[in-house]
Amino acid sequence: MSEEKKVPFLQLVFDDFILLLFLGVAVYAVSYLIWGLIEIAWTPPIPDEIKQALLGR
């Protein structure tokens, strides 16, 4: 009688190179997306004088 060994989850992840490629690109993309959103949130609004000059009013 042979017992089947349960393969650890991390070994399954590390053995699948397509999954590793996808995870690498996804982590990179999500981190830059979050970084960009934080930068936009921390950008101060344009002063009214400059906004009026840009709009030509």
RODREN-474609 format. One record per residue: residue in three letters; x, y, z of N, C-alpha, C, O in turn. Coordinates in steps of 0.2 Angstrom, whole numbers, plus 2048, in hexadecimal, padded with zeros to 3 digits. Example, Ala and Ser with C-alpha at 12.3 -4.5 7.8 and 13.67 -1.06 7.14 Angstrom:
BEGIN
TORVO   tordren   nxx   nyy   nzz   caxx   cayy   cazz   cxx   cyy   czz   oxx   oyy   ozz
TORVO       ALA   842   7E4   827    83E    7EA    827   842   7F0   827   847   7EF   82A
TORVO       SER   840   7F5   823    844    7FB    824   840   800   827   843   806   828
END
This chain:
BEGIN
TORVO   tordren   nxx   nyy   nzz   caxx   cayy   cazz   cxx   cyy   czz   oxx   oyy   ozz
TORVO       MET   804   7FA   800    800    800    800   804   806   800   809   807   804
TORVO       SER   804   80A   7FB    807    810    7FB   803   816   7FD   7FE   817   7FB
TORVO       GLU   806   81A   801    803    820    804   804   826   7FF   80A   827   7FD
TORVO       GLU   7FF   82A   7FD    800    82F    7F9   802   835   7FE   7FF   837   803
TORVO       LYS   808   838   7FC    80A    83E    800   806   844   7FD   806   846   7F7
TORVO       LYS   804   848   802    801    84E    801   806   854   7FF   80B   855   803
TORVO       VAL   806   857   7F9    80A    85C    7F7   809   862   7FA   803   864   7FA
TORVO       PRO   80E   866   7FD    80C    86C    800   80A   871   7FB   80C   871   7F5
TORVO       PHE   806   876   7FD    803    87B    7F9   808   87F   7F6   808   881   7F0
TORVO       LEU   80D   881   7FA    813    886    7F7   817   882   7F2   819   885   7ED
TORVO       GLN   818   87C   7F2    81B    878    7ED   817   878   7E7   81A   878   7E1
TORVO       LEU   811   877   7E7    80D    877    7E1   80D   87E   7DE   80E   87F   7D8
TORVO       VAL   80D   884   7E2    80E    88A    7DF   815   88B   7DC   815   88E   7D6
TORVO       PHE   81A   889   7DF    821    88A    7DD   823   886   7D7   827   888   7D3
TORVO       ASP   81F   880   7D6    820    87C    7D0   81D   87E   7CA   81F   87C   7C4
TORVO       ASP   818   883   7CA    814    885    7C4   817   88C   7C2   816   891   7C5
TORVO       PHE   81C   88C   7BD    81F    892    7BB   81A   897   7B8   81C   89D   7B8
TORVO       ILE   815   895   7B5    810    89A    7B2   80C   89D   7B7   80B   8A3   7B7
TORVO       LEU   80B   89A   7BD    808    89D    7C3   80C   8A2   7C6   80A   8A8   7C8
TORVO       LEU   813   8A0   7C6    818    8A5    7C9   819   8AB   7C5   819   8B0   7C7
TORVO       LEU   819   8AA   7BE    819    8B0    7BA   813   8B4   7BB   814   8BA   7BB
TORVO       PHE   80D   8B1   7BB    807    8B5    7BC   807   8B9   7C2   805   8BF   7C3
TORVO       LEU   809   8B6   7C8    809    8B9    7CE   80F   8BE   7CE   80D   8C4   7D2
TORVO       GLY   814   8BD   7CB    819    8C3    7CB   817   8C9   7C7   818   8CF   7CA
TORVO       VAL   813   8C8   7C2    811    8CE    7BE   80B   8D1   7C2   80A   8D7   7C2
TORVO       ALA   807   8CD   7C5    801    8D0    7C8   803   8D4   7CF   800   8D9   7D0
TORVO       VAL   808   8D1   7D2    80A    8D5    7D8   80D   8DC   7D6   80C   8E1   7D9
TORVO       TYR   811   8DB   7D1    815    8E1    7CE   80F   8E7   7CC   810   8EC   7CE
TORVO       ALA   80A   8E4   7C8    805    8E9    7C6   801   8EC   7CB   7FF   8F2   7CB
TORVO       VAL   7FF   8E7   7D0    7FB    8EA    7D6   7FE   8EF   7DA   7FB   8F4   7DC
TORVO       SER   805   8ED   7DB    808    8F2    7DF   809   8F9   7DC   809   8FE   7DF
TORVO       TYR   80B   8F9   7D6    80B    8FF    7D2   804   903   7D2   804   909   7D2
TORVO       LEU   7FF   8FF   7D1    7F8    902    7D1   7F7   905   7D7   7F4   90B   7D7
TORVO       ILE   7F8   902   7DD    7F7    905    7E3   7FB   90B   7E5   7F9   910   7E7
TORVO       TRP   802   90A   7E3    806    910    7E3   804   916   7DF   804   91C   7E2
TORVO       GLY   801   915   7D9    7FE    91B    7D5   7F8   91E   7D8   7F7   924   7D8
TORVO       LEU   7F4   91A   7DB    7EE    91C    7DE   7F0   920   7E5   7EC   925   7E6
TORVO       ILE   7F5   91E   7E8    7F7    922    7EE   7FA   928   7EC   7F8   92E   7EF
TORVO       GLU   7FE   928   7E7    801    92F    7E4   7FB   934   7E2   7FC   93A   7E3
TORVO       ILE   7F6   931   7DF    7F1    935    7DC   7ED   938   7E2   7EB   93E   7E2
TORVO       ALA   7EC   934   7E7    7E8    936    7ED   7EC   93B   7F1   7E9   940   7F4
TORVO       TRP   7F3   93B   7F1    7F7    940    7F5   7F8   946   7F1   7FC   94B   7F4
TORVO       THR   7F6   947   7EB    7F8    94C    7E6   7F3   952   7E9   7ED   951   7E9
TORVO       PRO   7F6   958   7EA    7F2    95E    7EC   7EE   960   7E6   7F0   95F   7E0
TORVO       PRO   7E8   963   7E7    7E4    966    7E2   7E7   96C   7DE   7EB   96F   7E1
TORVO       ILE   7E5   96D   7D8    7E8    973    7D4   7E5   979   7D7   7DF   979   7D8
TORVO       PRO   7E9   97E   7D9    7E7    984    7DB   7E2   988   7D6   7E3   987   7D0
TORVO       ASP   7DD   98B   7D8    7D8    98E    7D4   7DB   993   7CF   7D9   993   7C9
TORVO       GLU   7E0   997   7D1    7E3    99B    7CC   7E6   998   7C6   7E5   99A   7C0
TORVO       ILE   7EA   992   7C7    7ED    98E    7C2   7E7   98B   7BE   7E8   98A   7B8
TORVO       LYS   7E2   988   7C1    7DD    985    7BE   7D9   98A   7B9   7D8   988   7B3
TORVO       GLN   7D8   990   7BB    7D5    995    7B7   7D9   997   7B1   7D7   998   7AB
TORVO       ALA   7E0   997   7B2    7E4    999    7AD   7E5   993   7A7   7E5   994   7A1
TORVO       LEU   7E5   98D   7AA    7E5    987    7A5   7DE   987   7A1   7DF   985   79B
TORVO       LEU   7D9   988   7A4    7D2    988    7A1   7D1   98E   79C   7CC   98D   798
TORVO       GLY   7D5   993   79D    7D4    999    799   7CE   99D   79B   7CB   9A0   796
TORVO       ARG   7CC   99D   7A1    7C6    9A1    7A3   7C8   9A8   7A6   7C4   9AC   7A8
END
